[in-house]
Amino acid sequence: MQKHQIALPIKQPERKLTSTTTVAMTEGSNVQHQAVLRPKQAATYLAVSIATFWRLVNLGKIKTINLSTRCTGVLKSDLDAYLNR
């Protein structure tokens, strides 16, 4: 007698942001406001663990920015680019 395996669809988690920070980034005379997420928020947005998030950062797949000496952030646009690669 053969056993049949049934493939169940995997439900992707909804990507909701509870709060974001915006930073003004200057390029010449243009000022662009972009959403910035903290590492834990970014990991939740990507639906990965915080360890996997830092692994992706160390591999150079996700770029981080320093908001201050002890505060790291990630541009939401960089996370979207990683998801759409």
Order of alpha helices (4+ residues) and beta strands (2+ residues): beta-beta-alpha-alpha-beta-beta-alpha
